[in-house]
Amino acid sequence: MKKLNSREIEIIQRSANGCTAKEIARMTGLEHRTVESYMATIRKKLGARNIAHAVYIAYTARVVSDMTMANQ
């Protein structure tokens, strides 16, 4: 598993909270396609099949915490 940068961590945490790529784009001021690109990079770095799998991997690796998961 490769290390995620701060923007990737922010995006995976927001994904863990149930946000869609469009919602994350609005929250961060990024373009929707940019967020989707980050999500693809996150999946690749974590070796995940999809974003839900990436959230699971990040959670088990403690990149995403219980508190993050609870802050919806």
PDB file of N, CA, C and O in Angstrom:
ATOM      1  N   MET A   1       0.849  -1.182   0.000  1.00  0.00           N
ATOM      2  CA  MET A   1       0.000   0.000   0.000  1.00  0.00           C
ATOM      3  C   MET A   1       0.888   1.235   0.000  1.00  0.00           C
ATOM      4  O   MET A   1       1.758   1.383   0.858  1.00  0.00           O
ATOM      5  N   LYS A   2       0.666   2.115  -0.960  1.00  0.00           N
ATOM      6  CA  LYS A   2       1.422   3.363  -1.031  1.00  0.00           C
ATOM      7  C   LYS A   2       0.766   4.408  -0.132  1.00  0.00           C
ATOM      8  O   LYS A   2      -0.438   4.363   0.120  1.00  0.00           O
ATOM      9  N   LYS A   3       1.576   5.342   0.341  1.00  0.00           N
ATOM     10  CA  LYS A   3       1.104   6.397   1.229  1.00  0.00           C
ATOM     11  C   LYS A   3       0.239   7.405   0.463  1.00  0.00           C
ATOM     12  O   LYS A   3       0.569   7.802  -0.654  1.00  0.00           O
ATOM     13  N   LEU A   4      -0.868   7.808   1.083  1.00  0.00           N
ATOM     14  CA  LEU A   4      -1.749   8.817   0.500  1.00  0.00           C
ATOM     15  C   LEU A   4      -1.280  10.210   0.915  1.00  0.00           C
ATOM     16  O   LEU A   4      -0.806  10.407   2.034  1.00  0.00           O
ATOM     17  N   ASN A   5      -1.417  11.177   0.002  1.00  0.00           N
ATOM     18  CA  ASN A   5      -1.077  12.557   0.358  1.00  0.00           C
ATOM     19  C   ASN A   5      -2.261  13.188   1.091  1.00  0.00           C
ATOM     20  O   ASN A   5      -3.313  12.563   1.224  1.00  0.00           O
ATOM     21  N   SER A   6      -2.095  14.395   1.556  1.00  0.00           N
ATOM     22  CA  SER A   6      -3.127  15.033   2.388  1.00  0.00           C
ATOM     23  C   SER A   6      -4.444  15.227   1.647  1.00  0.00           C
ATOM     24  O   SER A   6      -5.506  15.061   2.245  1.00  0.00           O
ATOM     25  N   ARG A   7      -4.405  15.571   0.369  1.00  0.00           N
ATOM     26  CA  ARG A   7      -5.650  15.749  -0.399  1.00  0.00           C
ATOM     27  C   ARG A   7      -6.355  14.403  -0.570  1.00  0.00           C
ATOM     28  O   ARG A   7      -7.579  14.330  -0.463  1.00  0.00           O
ATOM     29  N   GLU A   8      -5.604  13.355  -0.831  1.00  0.00           N
ATOM     30  CA  GLU A   8      -6.188  12.025  -0.992  1.00  0.00           C
ATOM     31  C   GLU A   8      -6.820  11.551   0.317  1.00  0.00           C
ATOM     32  O   GLU A   8      -7.880  10.926   0.311  1.00  0.00           O
ATOM     33  N   ILE A   9      -6.167  11.852   1.431  1.00  0.00           N
ATOM     34  CA  ILE A   9      -6.731  11.500   2.736  1.00  0.00           C
ATOM     35  C   ILE A   9      -8.037  12.248   2.963  1.00  0.00           C
ATOM     36  O   ILE A   9      -9.015  11.670   3.438  1.00  0.00           O
ATOM     37  N   GLU A  10      -8.053  13.530   2.623  1.00  0.00           N
ATOM     38  CA  GLU A  10      -9.282  14.321   2.763  1.00  0.00           C
ATOM     39  C   GLU A  10     -10.408  13.701   1.941  1.00  0.00           C
ATOM     40  O   GLU A  10     -11.535  13.582   2.422  1.00  0.00           O
ATOM     41  N   ILE A  11     -10.115  13.312   0.726  1.00  0.00           N
ATOM     42  CA  ILE A  11     -11.137  12.752  -0.157  1.00  0.00           C
ATOM     43  C   ILE A  11     -11.618  11.399   0.346  1.00  0.00           C
ATOM     44  O   ILE A  11     -12.820  11.137   0.320  1.00  0.00           O
ATOM     45  N   ILE A  12     -10.725  10.534   0.799  1.00  0.00           N
ATOM     46  CA  ILE A  12     -11.144   9.223   1.299  1.00  0.00           C
ATOM     47  C   ILE A  12     -11.944   9.379   2.589  1.00  0.00           C
ATOM     48  O   ILE A  12     -12.875   8.610   2.831  1.00  0.00           O
ATOM     49  N   GLN A  13     -11.595  10.364   3.421  1.00  0.00           N
ATOM     50  CA  GLN A  13     -12.370  10.608   4.642  1.00  0.00           C
ATOM     51  C   GLN A  13     -13.780  11.092   4.301  1.00  0.00           C
ATOM     52  O   GLN A  13     -14.757  10.656   4.910  1.00  0.00           O
ATOM     53  N   ARG A  14     -13.879  11.990   3.328  1.00  0.00           N
ATOM     54  CA  ARG A  14     -15.206  12.456   2.920  1.00  0.00           C
ATOM     55  C   ARG A  14     -16.005  11.324   2.284  1.00  0.00           C
ATOM     56  O   ARG A  14     -17.219  11.244   2.470  1.00  0.00           O
ATOM     57  N   SER A  15     -15.350  10.467   1.551  1.00  0.00           N
ATOM     58  CA  SER A  15     -16.012   9.286   0.985  1.00  0.00           C
ATOM     59  C   SER A  15     -16.508   8.368   2.095  1.00  0.00           C
ATOM     60  O   SER A  15     -17.608   7.820   2.022  1.00  0.00           O
ATOM     61  N   ALA A  16     -15.689   8.211   3.115  1.00  0.00           N
ATOM     62  CA  ALA A  16     -16.067   7.377   4.263  1.00  0.00           C
ATOM     63  C   ALA A  16     -17.297   7.928   4.971  1.00  0.00           C
ATOM     64  O   ALA A  16     -18.060   7.180   5.583  1.00  0.00           O
ATOM     65  N   ASN A  17     -17.480   9.232   4.882  1.00  0.00           N
ATOM     66  CA  ASN A  17     -18.648   9.878   5.480  1.00  0.00           C
ATOM     67  C   ASN A  17     -19.861   9.849   4.555  1.00  0.00           C
ATOM     68  O   ASN A  17     -20.906  10.412   4.881  1.00  0.00           O
ATOM     69  N   GLY A  18     -19.727   9.198   3.412  1.00  0.00           N
ATOM     70  CA  GLY A  18     -20.867   9.019   2.514  1.00  0.00           C
ATOM     71  C   GLY A  18     -21.010  10.056   1.422  1.00  0.00           C
ATOM     72  O   GLY A  18     -22.010  10.056   0.704  1.00  0.00           O
ATOM     73  N   CYS A  19     -20.040  10.938   1.276  1.00  0.00           N
ATOM     74  CA  CYS A  19     -20.117  11.974   0.241  1.00  0.00           C
ATOM     75  C   CYS A  19     -19.814  11.392  -1.137  1.00  0.00           C
ATOM     76  O   CYS A  19     -18.959  10.518  -1.281  1.00  0.00           O
ATOM     77  N   THR A  20     -20.522  11.884  -2.138  1.00  0.00           N
ATOM     78  CA  THR A  20     -20.264  11.500  -3.519  1.00  0.00           C
ATOM     79  C   THR A  20     -19.143  12.377  -4.076  1.00  0.00           C
ATOM     80  O   THR A  20     -18.738  13.360  -3.455  1.00  0.00           O
ATOM     81  N   ALA A  21     -18.656  12.006  -5.247  1.00  0.00           N
ATOM     82  CA  ALA A  21     -17.608  12.806  -5.894  1.00  0.00           C
ATOM     83  C   ALA A  21     -18.099  14.230  -6.158  1.00  0.00           C
ATOM     84  O   ALA A  21     -17.341  15.186  -5.993  1.00  0.00           O
ATOM     85  N   LYS A  22     -19.348  14.373  -6.562  1.00  0.00           N
ATOM     86  CA  LYS A  22     -19.893  15.714  -6.818  1.00  0.00           C
ATOM     87  C   LYS A  22     -19.954  16.537  -5.540  1.00  0.00           C
ATOM     88  O   LYS A  22     -19.629  17.724  -5.547  1.00  0.00           O
ATOM     89  N   GLU A  23     -20.370  15.913  -4.444  1.00  0.00           N
ATOM     90  CA  GLU A  23     -20.436  16.623  -3.166  1.00  0.00           C
ATOM     91  C   GLU A  23     -19.035  17.017  -2.694  1.00  0.00           C
ATOM     92  O   GLU A  23     -18.831  18.126  -2.200  1.00  0.00           O
ATOM     93  N   ILE A  24     -18.083  16.113  -2.848  1.00  0.00           N
ATOM     94  CA  ILE A  24     -16.705  16.416  -2.459  1.00  0.00           C
ATOM     95  C   ILE A  24     -16.164  17.567  -3.299  1.00  0.00           C
ATOM     96  O   ILE A  24     -15.460  18.436  -2.785  1.00  0.00           O
ATOM     97  N   ALA A  25     -16.488  17.575  -4.578  1.00  0.00           N
ATOM     98  CA  ALA A  25     -16.051  18.663  -5.461  1.00  0.00           C
ATOM     99  C   ALA A  25     -16.588  20.000  -4.961  1.00  0.00           C
ATOM    100  O   ALA A  25     -15.846  20.980  -4.892  1.00  0.00           O
ATOM    101  N   ARG A  26     -17.863  20.043  -4.614  1.00  0.00           N
ATOM    102  CA  ARG A  26     -18.449  21.289  -4.105  1.00  0.00           C
ATOM    103  C   ARG A  26     -17.790  21.715  -2.797  1.00  0.00           C
ATOM    104  O   ARG A  26     -17.520  22.899  -2.597  1.00  0.00           O
ATOM    105  N   MET A  27     -17.529  20.762  -1.908  1.00  0.00           N
ATOM    106  CA  MET A  27     -16.953  21.074  -0.595  1.00  0.00           C
ATOM    107  C   MET A  27     -15.511  21.572  -0.690  1.00  0.00           C
ATOM    108  O   MET A  27     -15.090  22.426   0.091  1.00  0.00           O
ATOM    109  N   THR A  28     -14.769  21.041  -1.637  1.00  0.00           N
ATOM    110  CA  THR A  28     -13.337  21.345  -1.738  1.00  0.00           C
ATOM    111  C   THR A  28     -13.003  22.405  -2.777  1.00  0.00           C
ATOM    112  O   THR A  28     -11.884  22.917  -2.803  1.00  0.00           O
ATOM    113  N   GLY A  29     -13.962  22.737  -3.633  1.00  0.00           N
ATOM    114  CA  GLY A  29     -13.699  23.701  -4.694  1.00  0.00           C
ATOM    115  C   GLY A  29     -12.980  23.095  -5.888  1.00  0.00           C
ATOM    116  O   GLY A  29     -12.504  23.818  -6.764  1.00  0.00           O
ATOM    117  N   LEU A  30     -12.899  21.766  -5.926  1.00  0.00           N
ATOM    118  CA  LEU A  30     -12.276  21.078  -7.054  1.00  0.00           C
ATOM    119  C   LEU A  30     -13.319  20.755  -8.117  1.00  0.00           C
ATOM    120  O   LEU A  30     -14.520  20.763  -7.846  1.00  0.00           O
ATOM    121  N   GLU A  31     -12.856  20.476  -9.305  1.00  0.00           N
ATOM    122  CA  GLU A  31     -13.750  20.013 -10.366  1.00  0.00           C
ATOM    123  C   GLU A  31     -14.145  18.565 -10.081  1.00  0.00           C
ATOM    124  O   GLU A  31     -13.376  17.805  -9.493  1.00  0.00           O
ATOM    125  N   HIS A  32     -15.350  18.195 -10.505  1.00  0.00           N
ATOM    126  CA  HIS A  32     -15.849  16.831 -10.323  1.00  0.00           C
ATOM    127  C   HIS A  32     -14.880  15.811 -10.914  1.00  0.00           C
ATOM    128  O   HIS A  32     -14.599  14.790 -10.286  1.00  0.00           O
ATOM    129  N   ARG A  33     -14.374  16.074 -12.101  1.00  0.00           N
ATOM    130  CA  ARG A  33     -13.427  15.152 -12.748  1.00  0.00           C
ATOM    131  C   ARG A  33     -12.118  15.035 -11.976  1.00  0.00           C
ATOM    132  O   ARG A  33     -11.492  13.975 -11.958  1.00  0.00           O
ATOM    133  N   THR A  34     -11.712  16.118 -11.345  1.00  0.00           N
ATOM    134  CA  THR A  34     -10.490  16.088 -10.532  1.00  0.00           C
ATOM    135  C   THR A  34     -10.686  15.171  -9.325  1.00  0.00           C
ATOM    136  O   THR A  34      -9.802  14.384  -8.989  1.00  0.00           O
ATOM    137  N   VAL A  35     -11.834  15.276  -8.684  1.00  0.00           N
ATOM    138  CA  VAL A  35     -12.135  14.404  -7.550  1.00  0.00           C
ATOM    139  C   VAL A  35     -12.171  12.949  -8.002  1.00  0.00           C
ATOM    140  O   VAL A  35     -11.638  12.075  -7.318  1.00  0.00           O
ATOM    141  N   GLU A  36     -12.794  12.683  -9.146  1.00  0.00           N
ATOM    142  CA  GLU A  36     -12.834  11.319  -9.663  1.00  0.00           C
ATOM    143  C   GLU A  36     -11.423  10.812  -9.976  1.00  0.00           C
ATOM    144  O   GLU A  36     -11.126   9.633  -9.781  1.00  0.00           O
ATOM    145  N   SER A  37     -10.569  11.696 -10.456  1.00  0.00           N
ATOM    146  CA  SER A  37      -9.178  11.325 -10.717  1.00  0.00           C
ATOM    147  C   SER A  37      -8.460  10.980  -9.414  1.00  0.00           C
ATOM    148  O   SER A  37      -7.721   9.998  -9.347  1.00  0.00           O
ATOM    149  N   TYR A  38      -8.681  11.794  -8.381  1.00  0.00           N
ATOM    150  CA  TYR A  38      -8.111  11.489  -7.068  1.00  0.00           C
ATOM    151  C   TYR A  38      -8.606  10.133  -6.574  1.00  0.00           C
ATOM    152  O   TYR A  38      -7.829   9.339  -6.044  1.00  0.00           O
ATOM    153  N   MET A  39      -9.902   9.870  -6.748  1.00  0.00           N
ATOM    154  CA  MET A  39     -10.466   8.595  -6.303  1.00  0.00           C
ATOM    155  C   MET A  39      -9.822   7.417  -7.037  1.00  0.00           C
ATOM    156  O   MET A  39      -9.566   6.373  -6.436  1.00  0.00           O
ATOM    157  N   ALA A  40      -9.566   7.583  -8.316  1.00  0.00           N
ATOM    158  CA  ALA A  40      -8.904   6.527  -9.088  1.00  0.00           C
ATOM    159  C   ALA A  40      -7.482   6.302  -8.571  1.00  0.00           C
ATOM    160  O   ALA A  40      -7.030   5.163  -8.452  1.00  0.00           O
ATOM    161  N   THR A  41      -6.787   7.390  -8.268  1.00  0.00           N
ATOM    162  CA  THR A  41      -5.428   7.288  -7.731  1.00  0.00           C
ATOM    163  C   THR A  41      -5.440   6.611  -6.368  1.00  0.00           C
ATOM    164  O   THR A  41      -4.580   5.780  -6.075  1.00  0.00           O
ATOM    165  N   ILE A  42      -6.412   6.964  -5.537  1.00  0.00           N
ATOM    166  CA  ILE A  42      -6.543   6.355  -4.212  1.00  0.00           C
ATOM    167  C   ILE A  42      -6.768   4.847  -4.353  1.00  0.00           C
ATOM    168  O   ILE A  42      -6.117   4.050  -3.678  1.00  0.00           O
ATOM    169  N   ARG A  43      -7.690   4.467  -5.233  1.00  0.00           N
ATOM    170  CA  ARG A  43      -7.967   3.039  -5.450  1.00  0.00           C
ATOM    171  C   ARG A  43      -6.704   2.306  -5.894  1.00  0.00           C
ATOM    172  O   ARG A  43      -6.412   1.209  -5.420  1.00  0.00           O
ATOM    173  N   LYS A  44      -5.963   2.922  -6.805  1.00  0.00           N
ATOM    174  CA  LYS A  44      -4.734   2.297  -7.307  1.00  0.00           C
ATOM    175  C   LYS A  44      -3.696   2.160  -6.188  1.00  0.00           C
ATOM    176  O   LYS A  44      -3.100   1.096  -6.021  1.00  0.00           O
ATOM    177  N   LYS A  45      -3.482   3.233  -5.426  1.00  0.00           N
ATOM    178  CA  LYS A  45      -2.490   3.203  -4.354  1.00  0.00           C
ATOM    179  C   LYS A  45      -2.836   2.162  -3.291  1.00  0.00           C
ATOM    180  O   LYS A  45      -1.947   1.519  -2.733  1.00  0.00           O
ATOM    181  N   LEU A  46      -4.138   1.997  -3.012  1.00  0.00           N
ATOM    182  CA  LEU A  46      -4.562   1.072  -1.970  1.00  0.00           C
ATOM    183  C   LEU A  46      -4.817  -0.342  -2.506  1.00  0.00           C
ATOM    184  O   LEU A  46      -5.029  -1.275  -1.731  1.00  0.00           O
ATOM    185  N   GLY A  47      -4.796  -0.492  -3.826  1.00  0.00           N
ATOM    186  CA  GLY A  47      -5.069  -1.795  -4.415  1.00  0.00           C
ATOM    187  C   GLY A  47      -6.523  -2.196  -4.272  1.00  0.00           C
ATOM    188  O   GLY A  47      -6.837  -3.375  -4.113  1.00  0.00           O
ATOM    189  N   ALA A  48      -7.413  -1.208  -4.330  1.00  0.00           N
ATOM    190  CA  ALA A  48      -8.841  -1.433  -4.122  1.00  0.00           C
ATOM    191  C   ALA A  48      -9.579  -1.607  -5.443  1.00  0.00           C
ATOM    192  O   ALA A  48      -9.182  -1.060  -6.472  1.00  0.00           O
ATOM    193  N   ARG A  49     -10.660  -2.381  -5.392  1.00  0.00           N
ATOM    194  CA  ARG A  49     -11.492  -2.613  -6.578  1.00  0.00           C
ATOM    195  C   ARG A  49     -12.438  -1.448  -6.850  1.00  0.00           C
ATOM    196  O   ARG A  49     -12.771  -1.176  -8.003  1.00  0.00           O
ATOM    197  N   ASN A  50     -12.872  -0.760  -5.797  1.00  0.00           N
ATOM    198  CA  ASN A  50     -13.790   0.375  -5.927  1.00  0.00           C
ATOM    199  C   ASN A  50     -13.597   1.283  -4.715  1.00  0.00           C
ATOM    200  O   ASN A  50     -12.783   0.991  -3.840  1.00  0.00           O
ATOM    201  N   ILE A  51     -14.343   2.376  -4.668  1.00  0.00           N
ATOM    202  CA  ILE A  51     -14.116   3.350  -3.592  1.00  0.00           C
ATOM    203  C   ILE A  51     -14.556   2.796  -2.235  1.00  0.00           C
ATOM    204  O   ILE A  51     -13.951   3.117  -1.212  1.00  0.00           O
ATOM    205  N   ALA A  52     -15.604   1.967  -2.216  1.00  0.00           N
ATOM    206  CA  ALA A  52     -16.031   1.347  -0.953  1.00  0.00           C
ATOM    207  C   ALA A  52     -14.921   0.441  -0.412  1.00  0.00           C
ATOM    208  O   ALA A  52     -14.652   0.437   0.789  1.00  0.00           O
ATOM    209  N   HIS A  53     -14.289  -0.313  -1.283  1.00  0.00           N
ATOM    210  CA  HIS A  53     -13.171  -1.167  -0.885  1.00  0.00           C
ATOM    211  C   HIS A  53     -12.005  -0.303  -0.402  1.00  0.00           C
ATOM    212  O   HIS A  53     -11.327  -0.658   0.562  1.00  0.00           O
ATOM    213  N   ALA A  54     -11.772   0.819  -1.063  1.00  0.00           N
ATOM    214  CA  ALA A  54     -10.706   1.739  -0.652  1.00  0.00           C
ATOM    215  C   ALA A  54     -10.975   2.287   0.747  1.00  0.00           C
ATOM    216  O   ALA A  54     -10.056   2.395   1.560  1.00  0.00           O
ATOM    217  N   VAL A  55     -12.233   2.633   1.030  1.00  0.00           N
ATOM    218  CA  VAL A  55     -12.592   3.120   2.371  1.00  0.00           C
ATOM    219  C   VAL A  55     -12.313   2.032   3.400  1.00  0.00           C
ATOM    220  O   VAL A  55     -11.763   2.310   4.465  1.00  0.00           O
ATOM    221  N   TYR A  56     -12.690   0.798   3.088  1.00  0.00           N
ATOM    222  CA  TYR A  56     -12.432  -0.322   4.004  1.00  0.00           C
ATOM    223  C   TYR A  56     -10.936  -0.488   4.262  1.00  0.00           C
ATOM    224  O   TYR A  56     -10.513  -0.630   5.409  1.00  0.00           O
ATOM    225  N   ILE A  57     -10.144  -0.470   3.203  1.00  0.00           N
ATOM    226  CA  ILE A  57      -8.690  -0.611   3.349  1.00  0.00           C
ATOM    227  C   ILE A  57      -8.127   0.540   4.178  1.00  0.00           C
ATOM    228  O   ILE A  57      -7.308   0.322   5.072  1.00  0.00           O
ATOM    229  N   ALA A  58      -8.563   1.760   3.884  1.00  0.00           N
ATOM    230  CA  ALA A  58      -8.086   2.929   4.630  1.00  0.00           C
ATOM    231  C   ALA A  58      -8.490   2.838   6.094  1.00  0.00           C
ATOM    232  O   ALA A  58      -7.713   3.209   6.974  1.00  0.00           O
ATOM    233  N   TYR A  59      -9.696   2.347   6.365  1.00  0.00           N
ATOM    234  CA  TYR A  59     -10.164   2.186   7.740  1.00  0.00           C
ATOM    235  C   TYR A  59      -9.311   1.160   8.489  1.00  0.00           C
ATOM    236  O   TYR A  59      -8.887   1.413   9.617  1.00  0.00           O
ATOM    237  N   THR A  60      -9.061   0.015   7.873  1.00  0.00           N
ATOM    238  CA  THR A  60      -8.275  -1.019   8.543  1.00  0.00           C
ATOM    239  C   THR A  60      -6.812  -0.601   8.720  1.00  0.00           C
ATOM    240  O   THR A  60      -6.138  -1.069   9.638  1.00  0.00           O
ATOM    241  N   ALA A  61      -6.324   0.282   7.839  1.00  0.00           N
ATOM    242  CA  ALA A  61      -4.956   0.799   7.960  1.00  0.00           C
ATOM    243  C   ALA A  61      -4.899   2.044   8.848  1.00  0.00           C
ATOM    244  O   ALA A  61      -3.840   2.647   9.020  1.00  0.00           O
ATOM    245  N   ARG A  62      -6.045   2.418   9.405  1.00  0.00           N
ATOM    246  CA  ARG A  62      -6.181   3.568  10.303  1.00  0.00           C
ATOM    247  C   ARG A  62      -5.900   4.912   9.624  1.00  0.00           C
ATOM    248  O   ARG A  62      -5.513   5.879  10.279  1.00  0.00           O
ATOM    249  N   VAL A  63      -6.099   4.957   8.306  1.00  0.00           N
ATOM    250  CA  VAL A  63      -6.031   6.231   7.585  1.00  0.00           C
ATOM    251  C   VAL A  63      -7.323   6.995   7.842  1.00  0.00           C
ATOM    252  O   VAL A  63      -7.328   8.221   7.950  1.00  0.00           O
ATOM    253  N   VAL A  64      -8.424   6.241   7.936  1.00  0.00           N
ATOM    254  CA  VAL A  64      -9.740   6.780   8.271  1.00  0.00           C
ATOM    255  C   VAL A  64     -10.076   6.253   9.652  1.00  0.00           C
ATOM    256  O   VAL A  64     -10.027   5.044   9.881  1.00  0.00           O
ATOM    257  N   SER A  65     -10.420   7.146  10.582  1.00  0.00           N
ATOM    258  CA  SER A  65     -10.653   6.733  11.961  1.00  0.00           C
ATOM    259  C   SER A  65     -12.133   6.523  12.242  1.00  0.00           C
ATOM    260  O   SER A  65     -12.989   6.881  11.433  1.00  0.00           O
ATOM    261  N   ASP A  66     -12.425   5.934  13.406  1.00  0.00           N
ATOM    262  CA  ASP A  66     -13.806   5.763  13.850  1.00  0.00           C
ATOM    263  C   ASP A  66     -14.511   7.110  13.925  1.00  0.00           C
ATOM    264  O   ASP A  66     -15.682   7.220  13.563  1.00  0.00           O
ATOM    265  N   MET A  67     -13.798   8.141  14.397  1.00  0.00           N
ATOM    266  CA  MET A  67     -14.402   9.451  14.530  1.00  0.00           C
ATOM    267  C   MET A  67     -14.795  10.011  13.166  1.00  0.00           C
ATOM    268  O   MET A  67     -15.852  10.627  13.025  1.00  0.00           O
ATOM    269  N   THR A  68     -13.946   9.798  12.167  1.00  0.00           N
ATOM    270  CA  THR A  68     -14.258  10.253  10.816  1.00  0.00           C
ATOM    271  C   THR A  68     -15.502   9.562  10.317  1.00  0.00           C
ATOM    272  O   THR A  68     -16.371  10.196   9.718  1.00  0.00           O
ATOM    273  N   MET A  69     -15.600   8.269  10.557  1.00  0.00           N
ATOM    274  CA  MET A  69     -16.747   7.488  10.095  1.00  0.00           C
ATOM    275  C   MET A  69     -18.027   7.972  10.768  1.00  0.00           C
ATOM    276  O   MET A  69     -19.100   7.891  10.170  1.00  0.00           O
ATOM    277  N   ALA A  70     -17.939   8.471  11.995  1.00  0.00           N
ATOM    278  CA  ALA A  70     -19.119   8.904  12.739  1.00  0.00           C
ATOM    279  C   ALA A  70     -19.552  10.317  12.376  1.00  0.00           C
ATOM    280  O   ALA A  70     -20.707  10.677  12.601  1.00  0.00           O
ATOM    281  N   ASN A  71     -18.660  11.124  11.824  1.00  0.00           N
ATOM    282  CA  ASN A  71     -18.970  12.527  11.500  1.00  0.00           C
ATOM    283  C   ASN A  71     -19.651  12.648  10.152  1.00  0.00           C
ATOM    284  O   ASN A  71     -19.014  12.988   9.156  1.00  0.00           O
ATOM    285  N   GLN A  72     -20.930  12.375  10.120  1.00  0.00           N
ATOM    286  CA  GLN A  72     -21.651  12.462   8.843  1.00  0.00           C
ATOM    287  C   GLN A  72     -22.477  13.704   8.786  1.00  0.00           C
ATOM    288  O   GLN A  72     -23.155  13.950   7.789  1.00  0.00           O
TER     289      GLN A  72
END
